[in-house]
Amino acid sequence: MVVAMLVGMFALRPLWALTLPGAIERTDVRTLAMATGMAIGMAVWMRVRGHGWAGIGEMTTAMYAPFIVLLVPYWFGAVSAGVVMTGGHVLMVIAMVAVMLRRRSEYTHGGHRLPRAVVRIGAVVLALAILPVSVGATVATMNKRSVYAPPAPSPGAPAPASRPFDPTLPTAVVVLGAEGAHAGDTLGPFEVLAVTGRFNVLTAAPTPAPVALTGGLDLVPDVTFESLTTRLGGRAADVVVVPAMPRTDEPAVLDFLRRQADDGALILSVCVGGEVAAAAGVLDGHTATSHWYYLDGLEKDFPDVRWQRGVRYVDDGQVISTAGVLSGIDGTLRVIERLTDTQVAAAAAQAVGWRHYSPGTPLPIPVQRFGAGDAIAALNQSYRWDAPTAGVLLTEGVGELELASPFTTYTEAVYAARTLAVSSGATTVRSRHGLTFVPRATLADAPQLDRLLVPGAAAAARHDAPTTHDLQPTYLHATPGFAFDGPLRDIATNVDVPSAAWRAKLLEYPTGDITLTGRGWPWERTLRPVVLALAGLALLAGGLAVHRRRTRRPVQQDDHRAPAAV
């Protein structure tokens, strides 16, 4: 059967390329085409072997259903393409084994005889896998969705704080998607550019509504794409920063990027913002880089881009692209070098505490791969269902990188906490360089909090976070250093060191000059899928015991026998 499925999949691949040109590159179309090829190959094999149409239909459903179920959250941006493919195949095997057990007579009679030992092994494998896979997939979907949880509907969008605009200075625009943008990719470049005083720095989105950054940090855009055109008198921005976004196909964003690039703007793509820029076509023909975790997929999806590994940024004329989140700081410093000079860039690096500035050239970085120790990622994503709720206190004048650090570090990839942006009572909070944020709750009306995180060196110096919910505030930036040092150390201490190290690896943060100490490997979390597997096995054993008891129940004898004939 497996051979027949593979033959069907590869034999029909040229047909899909011919009949679905372009569309076959989409994850959903490619996935369904793959399932169709496997189903046709399997159906032919089963029919030749004498299986009935009902059995073939059930097996076909077992092959399609897992992928369709996973594509639904994929269409809503809740799971990645990798989750659809990997999870779909795992669930497909489980579903096929279930069909074989359900119709065991078709696989054990005549020429289809399936050894009893194979049936038993299949039942055990199914019992061991069904709870860890189903629970893990559910938790992973919920965790993924929490990263860009949308704000509650409000009757009107708050106005952004007004800031001076000097038409003699170059203008840099950080693009926001209507459905969100990555906090680190957005706020890091914003602050690095803003500290120079040599740029007008604006955030722009399709609409004036607040945009959800990573972890539920709601930012009010300075301008819309339409009003930016008016602000600039019809000309393009000098620099356009493209962060990662939960959706890479927002038409308004892609159209804006194309128009800006056509009119001569310098494009800076940050981390997986490279996928957004590539989708807009502005990277075609260029050498570019992106986050190491996604480069294999980007090479397949965007073959017209020359993707490069092992470097923090690539400067290819009109396009500068960066690797992981914090490599965006180096890419932004390169923008400053090009539009001002090296001295201004060095001063900006010092102002934000970035100790890894390399004037004029990008530093090489390791060509990262997923290693054995990174299994902590699967444990956190799929089996960390009890992450604490951490209120993140927004205070006036907090640095943008300081504010980005908890929302970026605790949420995606490690799910160390479910963050909630709170204030002491204000309905809006303004950051150091004038961005406007909308808290999702005040401390007085916030739901039950497990922790209270307070970003900002100034807030730590004042030490004036109000006590509420009987929580002791954690001041993330009480110790001098780069903004992400404190959150990484806190995760190492209060969660575990492997999670902190994994998060630093994904951020592409060189941790050689900070020490991560704290809890070791989380064995309790490691045992969760094991306990679920044993629970599934126990359910199988219990079900078999009940079945045997019913089948062995003695037949009741009738005590009222007719009298014997005399």
GUBA-312996 format. One line per 5 residues: number of its first residue (from 1); for each residue x, y, z of N, C-alpha, C. Coordinates in steps of 0.1 Angstrom, whole numbers. Layout:
<atoms>
NUM = X:Y:Z:X:Y:Z:X:Y:Z  ... $
</atoms>
This chain:
<atoms>
1 = 8:-12:0:0:0:0:9:13:0  19:13:8:28:24:9:34:27:-5  39:16:-11:45:18:-24:35:23:-34  23:18:-34:13:23:-43:10:38:-41  9:42:-28:7:56:-25:18:65:-31 $
6 = 31:61:-29:42:68:-34:42:69:-49  39:58:-56:38:57:-70:27:67:-75  15:67:-69:5:76:-72:9:91:-71  16:94:-59:20:108:-57:30:113:-67  40:105:-70:50:109:-80:45:109:-94 $
11 = 37:99:-97:32:98:-111:23:109:-115  15:114:-105:6:125:-109:12:139:-107  24:140:-102:30:153:-100:31:161:-112  36:155:-124:36:163:-136:22:168:-140  12:161:-138:-2:165:-141:-5:178:-133 $
16 = -2:178:-120:-5:190:-112:3:202:-117  15:200:-121:23:211:-126:18:216:-139  12:208:-147:6:212:-160:-7:219:-158  -16:213:-149:-30:218:-148:-31:229:-138  -22:230:-128:-23:240:-118:-10:249:-117 $
21 = -6:254:-128:6:262:-128:5:274:-118  15:277:-110:14:287:-101:7:284:-88  -5:279:-89:-13:275:-77:-7:264:-70  1:255:-77:6:243:-70:17:247:-60  22:260:-61:32:265:-52:26:268:-38 $
26 = 13:270:-38:6:273:-25:6:261:-16  8:262:-4:8:251:6:-4:243:5  -16:250:6:-29:242:6:-31:234:-7  -28:240:-18:-30:233:-31:-20:222:-32  -8:224:-29:2:214:-29:-1:202:-20 $
31 = -6:205:-8:-9:195:2:-21:186:-4  -31:192:-9:-43:185:-13:-40:177:-26  -31:183:-35:-27:175:-46:-19:163:-42  -10:164:-33:-2:153:-28:-11:142:-22  -21:146:-14:-31:136:-8:-39:130:-19 $
36 = -42:137:-30:-50:131:-41:-42:121:-48  -29:123:-51:-20:114:-57:-19:101:-49  -17:103:-36:-15:91:-27:-28:83:-27  -40:90:-26:-53:83:-25:-56:75:-38  -52:81:-49:-55:74:-62:-46:61:-63 $
41 = -34:63:-60:-25:51:-60:-30:40:-50  -34:44:-38:-39:35:-28:-52:28:-33  -61:36:-39:-74:31:-43:-72:20:-54  -63:23:-63:-60:13:-74:-55:0:-68  -46:1:-59:-40:-11:-53:-50:-18:-45 $
46 = -59:-11:-37:-69:-18:-29:-79:-25:-38  -83:-18:-50:-93:-24:-59:-87:-37:-65  -74:-36:-69:-68:-48:-75:-68:-60:-65  -66:-56:-52:-65:-67:-42:-79:-71:-37  -90:-66:-43:-103:-70:-40:-110:-64:-29 $
51 = -106:-52:-24:-112:-45:-14:-125:-39:-19  -135:-37:-10:-148:-31:-14:-147:-16:-15  -157:-10:-22:-156:5:-23:-158:12:-10  -166:6:-1:-168:12:12:-154:13:19  -147:3:19:-134:3:26:-124:13:19 $
56 = -125:13:6:-116:23:-1:-120:37:2  -133:39:3:-138:53:7:-133:57:21  -134:47:30:-130:51:44:-115:53:44  -107:45:37:-92:48:37:-89:61:30  -96:64:20:-94:77:13:-97:89:23 $
61 = -108:88:30:-111:98:40:-101:99:51  -95:87:55:-85:87:65:-72:95:60  -70:95:47:-59:102:41:-61:117:40  -73:120:36:-76:134:34:-79:142:47  -87:136:55:-92:143:67:-82:151:75 $
66 = -70:144:79:-60:151:87:-55:164:81  -53:163:68:-47:175:61:-58:186:60  -70:182:58:-81:193:57:-83:199:71  -83:191:81:-84:196:95:-73:206:98  -61:203:94:-50:212:97:-49:224:88 $
71 = -55:223:76:-55:234:67:-64:245:72  -75:242:80:-84:252:85:-77:262:94  -69:258:104:-62:267:112:-50:274:104  -45:267:94:-35:273:85:-40:284:78  -52:283:72:-59:294:65:-61:306:74 $
76 = -63:304:87:-64:315:96:-51:320:102  -40:314:98:-27:318:103:-23:313:116  -31:302:121:-28:297:134:-17:287:134  -14:280:123:-4:270:123:4:272:110  17:268:110:26:270:99:24:259:88 $
81 = 30:261:77:30:250:66:37:238:71  47:239:79:54:228:84:45:219:93  37:226:101:28:218:110:18:211:102  13:217:91:3:210:82:9:197:76  21:198:71:27:187:64:31:176:75 $
86 = 38:180:85:43:170:95:31:164:103  23:173:108:12:168:116:2:160:107  0:164:95:-9:157:86:-5:143:83  8:141:81:13:128:78:12:119:90  15:124:102:14:116:114:-1:112:117 $
91 = -10:122:116:-24:119:118:-29:109:107  -24:111:95:-29:102:84:-25:87:87  -13:85:92:-9:71:95:-18:66:106  -21:74:116:-29:69:127:-43:66:122  -49:75:114:-62:73:109:-63:60:100 $
96 = -53:58:92:-52:46:83:-52:33:91  -44:33:102:-43:22:111:-57:19:117  -64:30:121:-77:29:127:-87:23:117  -86:27:104:-95:21:94:-92:6:92  -79:2:92:-75:-12:91:-81:-20:103 $
101 = -80:-14:115:-85:-22:126:-100:-23:126  -107:-12:121:-121:-12:120:-126:-23:110  -119:-24:99:-123:-34:89:-112:-45:88  -109:-50:100:-99:-61:100:-102:-73:91  -115:-76:90:-119:-87:82:-114:-86:68 $
106 = -114:-74:62:-110:-72:49:-95:-74:47  -88:-73:58:-73:-74:58:-68:-87:64  -78:-96:68:-74:-109:74:-80:-121:67  -89:-118:57:-94:-130:50:-87:-132:37  -87:-144:33:-82:-148:20:-68:-142:17 $
111 = -67:-136:5:-54:-131:1:-50:-119:8  -58:-113:17:-55:-101:24:-51:-104:39  -48:-117:41:-46:-121:55:-35:-112:62  -39:-106:72:-30:-98:80:-27:-105:93  -14:-108:96:-11:-116:108:-16:-109:121 $
116 = -21:-118:130:-27:-113:142:-17:-104:150  -4:-107:149:6:-99:156:7:-85:150  5:-84:137:5:-70:130:-7:-62:135  -18:-69:136:-30:-62:141:-28:-57:155  -22:-65:164:-20:-61:177:-10:-50:178 $
121 = 1:-51:170:11:-40:171:5:-27:166  -3:-28:155:-10:-16:150:-19:-10:161  -26:-18:168:-35:-13:179:-27:-6:190  -16:-12:193:-7:-6:204:-2:7:199  3:7:187:9:20:181:-2:31:181 $
126 = -13:27:176:-24:37:176:-28:42:190  -29:33:200:-32:37:213:-21:46:219  -8:43:216:3:51:222:3:65:215  -1:66:203:1:79:196:-11:88:196  -23:83:198:-35:91:195:-36:103:205 $
131 = -33:100:218:-34:111:228:-23:121:227  -10:117:227:1:127:225:-1:135:213  -5:129:201:-6:136:189:-17:146:189  -29:141:193:-41:150:193:-40:161:203  -35:158:216:-33:169:226:-22:178:221 $
136 = -11:173:217:0:181:212:-4:191:201  -12:185:191:-16:194:180:-25:205:185  -34:201:194:-44:211:199:-37:222:207  -27:218:216:-20:228:224:-11:237:215  -5:231:205:4:238:196:-4:249:188 $
141 = -16:245:184:-25:254:177:-29:266:185  -33:263:198:-36:274:207:-25:283:210  -13:277:212:-1:285:215:3:294:203  2:288:192:5:296:180:-5:307:178  -17:305:180:-28:315:178:-26:326:189 $
146 = -21:323:200:-19:333:211:-9:344:208  0:341:199:11:350:196:6:363:189  -4:362:181:-10:374:175:-25:374:178  -28:373:190:-42:374:194:-47:388:191  -58:389:184:-63:403:180:-69:410:192 $
151 = -68:424:192:-74:431:203:-89:431:203  -95:434:214:-110:434:214:-115:445:206  -126:443:199:-132:454:191:-135:467:199  -132:478:194:-135:491:201:-142:500:191  -150:509:196:-158:518:188:-150:527:179 $
156 = -138:531:183:-130:540:175:-115:539:178  -107:541:168:-93:540:170:-87:552:177  -79:550:187:-72:562:193:-63:569:184  -61:581:185:-52:589:176:-38:587:181  -28:586:172:-14:585:176:-9:598:181 $
161 = 1:597:190:7:610:195:14:617:183  12:630:183:19:638:172:34:640:176  42:639:165:56:641:166:61:650:156  72:657:158:77:666:148:81:659:135  79:665:124:82:659:111:91:670:104 $
166 = 103:666:101:112:675:94:114:671:80  108:679:70:109:675:56:123:674:51  133:680:58:146:680:52:154:667:56  148:659:65:154:647:69:149:635:61  157:624:59:151:612:52:140:606:61 $
171 = 131:600:55:120:594:62:121:579:61  120:572:72:120:558:73:106:553:78  100:543:71:87:539:74:88:524:78  82:521:90:81:507:94:67:502:90  66:492:82:53:487:77:47:477:87 $
176 = 34:479:89:26:470:98:15:464:89  13:451:92:2:444:85:-11:447:93  -23:446:87:-35:449:94:-38:438:104  -32:426:102:-34:415:111:-22:413:121  -13:422:121:-2:421:130:12:422:124 $
181 = 22:423:133:36:424:129:44:420:141  56:415:139:65:410:149:70:422:157  69:421:171:73:432:179:88:435:178  96:425:178:111:427:178:115:433:164  109:428:153:113:432:140:108:447:138 $
186 = 97:450:145:91:464:143:98:474:152  99:471:165:104:481:174:119:483:175  126:472:172:141:473:171:146:483:161  143:481:148:147:490:138:141:504:141  129:505:146:123:518:149:132:526:159 $
191 = 136:520:170:144:527:180:158:530:175  164:521:168:178:523:163:178:535:154  168:536:145:167:548:136:164:560:144  155:559:154:150:571:161:161:577:169  170:569:176:180:575:185:190:583:178 $
196 = 191:582:165:201:590:157:196:604:156  183:607:156:178:621:154:180:625:140  184:616:131:187:619:117:176:615:107  165:609:113:154:604:104:141:608:110  131:610:101:117:609:105:114:594:105 $
201 = 109:589:116:106:575:116:91:573:119  84:566:110:70:565:111:66:550:110  55:546:117:49:533:114:37:535:106  35:526:96:24:528:86:16:515:85  3:515:84:-5:503:82:-16:506:72 $
206 = -23:496:68:-34:499:58:-46:507:64  -48:506:77:-59:514:84:-54:520:96  -61:529:102:-56:536:115:-59:527:127  -65:516:126:-68:508:138:-55:502:144  -55:501:157:-43:495:164:-40:481:158 $
211 = -27:479:157:-22:466:152:-16:458:163  -19:445:163:-14:436:173:0:432:170  10:436:178:23:430:177:24:417:185  35:411:184:37:398:191:33:398:205  25:389:210:22:388:224:10:396:228 $
216 = 4:403:219:-8:412:222:-4:426:226  7:431:220:10:445:223:5:454:211  -5:462:215:-13:469:204:-7:483:202  -3:485:189:4:497:185:-5:505:176  -7:518:179:-14:527:170:-5:532:159 $
221 = -8:529:146:1:533:135:1:548:134  13:554:131:14:569:129:6:573:117  6:566:107:-1:570:94:-6:557:87  -16:559:79:-20:549:70:-12:550:57  -12:540:48:-5:540:36:-10:552:28 $
226 = -23:555:28:-28:566:20:-24:580:26  -24:581:39:-20:594:45:-5:596:44  2:585:44:17:587:42:20:594:29  13:590:18:15:596:5:13:611:6  3:615:13:0:630:15:11:636:23 $
231 = 16:629:34:26:634:42:39:637:34  42:628:25:55:628:18:53:636:4  41:641:2:39:649:-10:40:640:-23  36:628:-21:35:619:-33:48:611:-36  59:615:-29:72:608:-32:72:595:-23 $
236 = 82:587:-26:83:574:-18:91:578:-5  90:569:5:99:570:16:113:567:13  122:572:21:136:569:18:140:554:22  134:550:33:136:536:38:123:530:42  121:517:38:109:510:42:114:497:49 $
241 = 110:496:61:113:484:70:102:474:69  105:462:66:95:451:65:97:441:76  89:441:86:90:431:97:83:418:93  84:407:101:76:395:99:62:398:102  53:392:96:38:393:98:32:380:98 $
246 = 21:379:105:14:366:106:8:362:92  5:372:84:0:369:70:10:376:61  14:368:51:24:373:41:18:377:28  4:376:28:-3:379:15:-13:390:16  -11:399:25:-21:410:26:-19:419:14 $
251 = -30:420:5:-28:427:-7:-24:442:-5  -29:449:5:-26:463:7:-11:464:10  -6:455:18:9:456:22:17:453:10  14:442:2:22:439:-10:22:450:-20  10:456:-22:9:467:-32:17:479:-27 $
256 = 17:482:-14:25:493:-9:40:491:-11  44:479:-8:58:476:-10:63:477:-24  55:472:-33:58:473:-48:59:488:-52  50:496:-48:50:510:-52:62:517:-46  65:514:-33:76:521:-27:89:517:-34 $
261 = 91:504:-37:103:499:-44:104:505:-58  93:505:-65:93:511:-79:97:525:-79  94:532:-68:97:547:-67:111:549:-60  118:539:-58:132:541:-53:135:539:-39  125:535:-30:128:534:-16:138:523:-14 $
266 = 146:525:-3:156:514:1:147:505:10  147:492:7:139:482:14:148:475:24  144:474:36:151:467:47:141:456:52  143:443:48:135:432:53:142:426:65  134:424:76:140:419:88:134:405:91 $
271 = 143:396:93:140:382:97:130:376:87  119:371:91:109:365:82:101:375:75  104:388:78:98:398:69:104:397:55  114:389:53:119:386:40:109:378:32  101:370:38:90:363:31:80:373:25 $
276 = 76:383:33:67:394:29:73:401:17  86:405:18:92:413:7:93:404:-5  96:391:-3:97:382:-15:83:380:-21  73:379:-13:59:378:-19:55:390:-27  60:401:-23:58:414:-31:66:415:-43 $
281 = 76:406:-45:85:406:-56:96:415:-56  98:422:-45:109:432:-44:122:426:-42  123:413:-38:136:406:-37:140:399:-49  131:398:-59:135:390:-71:147:395:-78  156:386:-81:169:390:-87:180:395:-78 $
286 = 176:395:-65:186:400:-55:191:389:-47  203:391:-41:208:382:-30:202:387:-17  197:378:-9:190:381:3:192:370:14  189:373:26:189:364:37:176:365:45  174:355:54:163:356:63:166:346:75 $
291 = 157:344:83:159:335:95:163:321:90  173:315:97:178:302:93:167:291:93  158:293:102:147:282:104:138:281:92  137:292:84:127:293:73:134:293:59  147:293:59:154:295:46:151:283:36 $
296 = 150:271:41:147:260:32:134:262:25  124:266:32:111:268:26:111:280:17  118:291:21:119:303:12:126:300:-1  137:291:-1:143:288:-13:134:280:-23  125:272:-17:116:265:-26:105:274:-31 $
301 = 100:283:-22:88:291:-26:92:303:-35  105:308:-33:109:320:-41:122:317:-47  122:309:-58:135:306:-65:142:317:-72  135:328:-74:141:340:-81:149:348:-72  150:345:-59:158:352:-49:170:343:-46 $
306 = 182:349:-46:194:342:-43:196:342:-27  191:332:-21:191:332:-6:205:328:-1  209:335:9:223:333:15:222:329:30  231:321:34:231:316:48:244:322:55  244:321:68:256:324:76:261:338:77 $
311 = 251:348:75:255:362:76:244:370:82  247:380:90:237:388:97:228:396:88  234:402:77:226:409:68:233:408:54  225:411:44:230:412:30:226:425:25  236:433:20:234:446:14:235:444:-1 $
316 = 224:444:-8:224:442:-23:218:454:-30  223:465:-28:219:477:-35:206:483:-29  195:482:-36:183:488:-31:176:479:-20  181:467:-18:175:458:-8:186:454:2  183:456:15:191:451:26:182:441:33 $
321 = 187:429:35:179:419:42:187:414:54  180:410:64:187:405:76:182:391:80  191:384:88:187:371:93:177:372:105  179:366:116:170:365:127:167:379:133  157:379:143:152:391:148:162:402:151 $
326 = 172:398:160:181:408:164:192:411:154  193:403:144:202:407:132:196:419:125  183:422:128:177:434:122:183:446:128  189:446:139:196:458:145:209:460:136  216:450:132:228:452:124:224:457:110 $
331 = 212:451:105:208:456:92:204:471:92  198:475:103:194:489:105:206:498:106  216:493:113:228:501:114:235:503:101  233:493:92:239:494:79:231:505:71  218:505:73:210:516:66:215:530:71 $
336 = 218:531:84:223:544:89:237:547:83  245:537:82:258:539:76:257:545:62  248:539:54:246:543:40:240:557:39  231:560:48:224:573:46:230:584:54  238:581:64:246:591:72:260:588:72 $
341 = 266:582:83:280:577:83:282:567:94  294:562:95:297:551:104:296:556:119  300:569:121:300:574:134:286:575:140  277:579:132:263:580:136:258:566:140  261:556:131:257:542:134:263:537:147 $
346 = 276:540:149:282:535:161:276:541:174  272:554:173:265:560:184:252:554:186  245:551:176:232:544:177:233:531:184  243:523:180:245:510:186:248:511:201  256:521:204:259:523:219:246:528:226 $
351 = 238:536:220:226:541:227:216:530:230  215:520:222:206:509:225:213:497:231  226:498:234:232:488:242:236:476:233  237:477:220:241:466:211:256:465:211  261:454:216:275:453:218:282:446:206 $
356 = 275:443:195:280:435:184:280:442:171  281:455:171:282:463:159:295:461:152  294:458:139:306:456:130:306:467:119  313:477:121:312:488:111:316:484:97  307:487:88:309:485:73:308:471:68 $
361 = 306:461:76:306:448:71:297:439:80  290:430:75:282:421:84:291:410:90  288:408:103:295:397:110:289:383:105  298:373:103:293:360:100:286:354:112  277:345:110:270:338:121:270:323:118 $
366 = 269:315:127:268:300:124:257:297:115  259:287:107:248:282:98:240:273:107  230:278:113:223:270:123:214:259:117  212:248:125:203:238:121:196:234:134  185:226:132:178:221:144:186:210:150 $
371 = 190:211:162:198:201:169:190:193:179  197:183:185:190:174:194:185:182:206  193:191:211:190:198:223:178:208:220  175:210:208:164:219:204:150:212:205  150:199:210:137:192:212:129:200:222 $
376 = 135:209:230:127:217:239:117:225:232  119:228:219:109:236:211:96:228:210  97:215:207:85:207:206:78:206:219  85:204:230:79:203:243:71:215:247  78:227:244:71:240:248:59:242:239 $
381 = 60:240:226:50:243:217:38:234:219  40:221:221:29:211:221:24:207:234  33:208:245:29:203:258:30:213:269  32:225:266:32:235:276:18:242:276  9:235:282:-5:241:283:-8:249:295 $
386 = 2:250:304:0:256:317:9:269:319  12:275:308:20:287:309:13:298:318  21:305:326:14:315:335:10:327:327  1:334:332:-3:347:326:5:358:332  12:365:324:21:376:329:16:389:324 $
391 = 13:398:333:10:412:329:23:419:326  23:426:315:35:434:312:31:449:313  36:456:323:32:469:326:38:479:316  30:487:309:34:497:300:35:510:308  47:516:307:49:529:314:54:539:304 $
396 = 51:552:308:54:563:299:69:564:297  74:566:285:88:568:282:96:555:281  90:543:281:97:531:280:104:530:267  116:525:266:123:523:253:116:512:245  116:515:232:109:505:223:115:491:223 $
401 = 128:490:223:134:477:225:131:471:238  132:479:249:128:474:262:114:468:262  105:475:255:91:471:255:89:458:246  97:458:235:96:446:226:101:433:233  111:435:242:118:423:247:109:413:254 $
406 = 100:416:263:92:406:269:82:400:260  75:409:252:65:404:242:71:394:232  84:397:228:90:388:219:96:375:225  102:377:237:110:366:243:101:356:250  91:360:257:83:350:265:73:343:256 $
411 = 69:348:245:58:342:238:62:332:227  63:335:215:66:325:204:78:317:207  77:304:203:88:295:204:90:289:218  89:296:228:91:290:242:78:290:250  68:299:247:56:300:254:57:299:269 $
416 = 67:307:273:70:308:288:60:315:295  52:323:289:41:331:295:31:336:285  19:337:289:9:344:281:9:358:285  14:367:277:16:381:281:3:389:279  1:398:288:-11:407:287:-6:422:290 $
421 = -7:430:280:-3:444:281:-13:452:291  -7:457:302:-15:464:312:-9:477:315  -17:486:321:-13:499:325:-17:502:339  -12:512:345:-17:516:359:-30:522:358  -35:526:347:-48:532:346:-50:540:333 $
426 = -39:543:326:-40:551:313:-46:542:302  -53:549:293:-59:542:282:-49:541:270  -39:550:270:-28:549:260:-15:552:267  -4:546:262:9:549:268:19:552:256  27:562:259:36:567:248:50:562:252 $
431 = 57:557:242:71:552:244:81:563:243  94:560:244:104:569:245:105:578:233  103:573:221:104:580:208:90:583:202  79:582:210:67:588:206:57:578:200  59:565:201:49:556:196:37:555:206 $
436 = 26:552:202:14:551:210:9:537:211  8:532:224:3:518:226:-9:518:234  -18:508:232:-30:507:239:-30:495:248  -30:496:261:-30:485:270:-44:477:268  -43:464:270:-55:456:269:-63:455:282 $
441 = -57:460:293:-64:460:306:-56:470:315  -62:474:326:-55:481:336:-53:471:347  -44:475:356:-41:466:367:-53:463:376  -62:473:377:-74:472:385:-84:462:380  -85:461:366:-95:453:360:-89:441:353 $
446 = -76:438:354:-70:427:347:-74:414:353  -75:403:345:-78:390:351:-67:386:360  -69:374:366:-59:369:375:-45:368:368  -35:374:374:-22:374:369:-13:365:377  -4:358:371:5:350:378:19:357:381 $
451 = 22:366:371:34:374:373:31:388:368  40:398:372:39:412:367:53:415:363  55:417:350:68:420:344:68:435:341  79:442:344:79:456:342:92:459:334  90:462:321:101:465:312:105:480:314 $
456 = 118:483:311:123:497:312:132:500:323  144:505:319:154:509:330:149:520:338  141:530:332:136:541:340:126:536:350  117:527:347:107:521:356:114:514:367  125:507:364:133:499:374:139:509:384 $
461 = 144:520:379:151:530:387:140:537:397  128:539:391:118:545:400:112:535:410  112:522:405:107:512:414:93:515:419  85:520:410:72:525:415:60:517:409  63:505:405:51:497:400:42:494:411 $
466 = 29:497:409:19:495:420:18:480:423  16:477:435:14:463:439:-1:459:437  -3:448:431:-17:444:429:-16:429:427  -28:423:429:-29:408:427:-19:401:436  -14:408:447:-4:402:456:8:397:448 $
471 = 12:405:438:24:401:430:36:410:433  47:404:433:60:411:434:65:415:420  66:428:416:70:431:403:84:426:399  86:421:387:99:417:382:103:428:372  113:436:376:119:446:368:129:440:359 $
476 = 126:439:346:134:432:336:147:439:333  147:453:335:159:460:331:166:468:342  165:461:354:172:467:365:187:467:364  192:458:357:207:456:354:210:462:341  220:471:340:224:476:327:228:465:317 $
481 = 225:468:304:228:459:294:219:460:282  219:451:273:210:451:261:196:447:266  186:452:259:172:450:264:168:436:265  173:427:257:169:413:258:176:405:268  187:410:275:194:403:285:185:399:296 $
486 = 178:408:302:169:406:313:159:395:311  151:396:300:141:385:298:147:371:296  159:370:289:165:357:287:170:352:300  176:360:309:180:355:322:168:351:330  157:359:329:145:355:337:139:342:333 $
491 = 139:339:320:134:326:315:143:315:320  156:317:320:165:307:324:163:304:339  160:314:347:159:312:361:145:306:365  134:311:358:121:308:363:114:297:354  120:294:342:114:284:334:125:273:333 $
496 = 135:274:324:146:265:324:156:271:314  169:267:316:180:271:307:178:267:293  174:254:290:173:251:276:163:259:268  152:264:275:142:272:268:148:286:265  156:291:275:162:304:272:173:303:261 $
501 = 180:292:261:191:291:251:184:289:237  173:282:236:166:280:224:160:293:219  155:301:228:150:314:224:161:323:219  172:323:226:184:331:221:188:327:207  188:314:205:192:308:192:183:313:181 $
506 = 170:313:183:160:318:174:161:333:171  164:340:182:166:355:181:179:358:174  188:349:173:201:351:168:209:361:176  208:359:189:215:367:199:227:361:203  239:367:201:251:360:206:252:361:221 $
511 = 250:350:228:249:350:243:262:347:249  273:348:242:286:345:248:290:355:259  284:367:259:288:376:270:277:378:280  267:369:280:258:368:292:257:354:296  254:352:309:254:339:315:239:335:318 $
516 = 235:324:313:222:318:315:223:307:326  218:310:337:218:300:348:204:298:354  201:286:358:188:284:364:185:269:363  172:267:361:167:253:361:173:245:349  175:232:351:179:224:340:168:219:331 $
521 = 170:207:325:160:202:316:147:199:323  136:203:317:123:202:323:117:188:322  121:179:331:117:165:330:102:163:332  96:172:340:82:170:342:74:173:329  79:183:321:72:186:308:75:175:298 $
526 = 87:169:299:91:158:290:82:146:292  78:144:305:70:132:308:55:133:303  51:145:300:37:147:296:33:139:284  40:139:273:36:130:262:37:115:266  47:112:274:48:98:279:36:94:287 $
531 = 31:102:296:19:99:304:7:98:295  6:107:285:-5:107:276:-5:94:268  7:89:264:8:77:256:4:65:265  8:65:277:4:54:286:-11:54:289  -16:66:290:-31:67:292:-38:61:280 $
536 = -33:64:268:-40:58:256:-39:43:256  -27:38:261:-25:23:262:-34:17:272  -36:24:283:-45:20:294:-60:19:289  -64:29:281:-77:29:275:-79:17:266  -69:14:258:-70:2:249:-71:-10:257 $
541 = -63:-12:268:-64:-24:276:-77:-25:283  -82:-14:287:-96:-14:294:-107:-18:284  -106:-12:272:-116:-15:262:-115:-30:258  -103:-35:257:-102:-50:253:-107:-58:264  -105:-54:277:-110:-62:288:-125:-63:289 $
546 = -131:-51:286:-146:-51:286:-151:-59:274  -144:-58:263:-149:-66:251:-148:-81:254  -137:-86:260:-135:-100:263:-146:-104:273  -148:-96:283:-158:-100:293:-172:-102:287  -175:-93:278:-188:-95:271:-189:-107:262 $
551 = -178:-110:255:-178:-121:246:-178:-134:253  -172:-134:266:-171:-147:273:-183:-149:283  -193:-140:283:-204:-141:293:-211:-154:290  -213:-162:300:-220:-175:298:-234:-174:294  -239:-183:286:-253:-183:282:-262:-188:293 $
556 = -272:-180:296:-281:-183:307:-289:-196:303  -290:-206:312:-298:-218:310:-312:-216:315  -322:-221:308:-336:-221:312:-339:-231:322  -342:-227:335:-345:-237:345:-358:-244:344  -367:-238:336:-381:-244:334:-381:-253:322 $
561 = -374:-264:324:-374:-274:313:-387:-281:312  -391:-286:300:-403:-294:299:-401:-307:306  -411:-313:312:-409:-326:319:-406:-337:308  -398:-346:313:-394:-357:304:-406:-366:301  -407:-371:289:-418:-380:286:-417:-393:293 $
566 = -428:-399:298:-428:-411:306:-430:-423:296 $
</atoms>
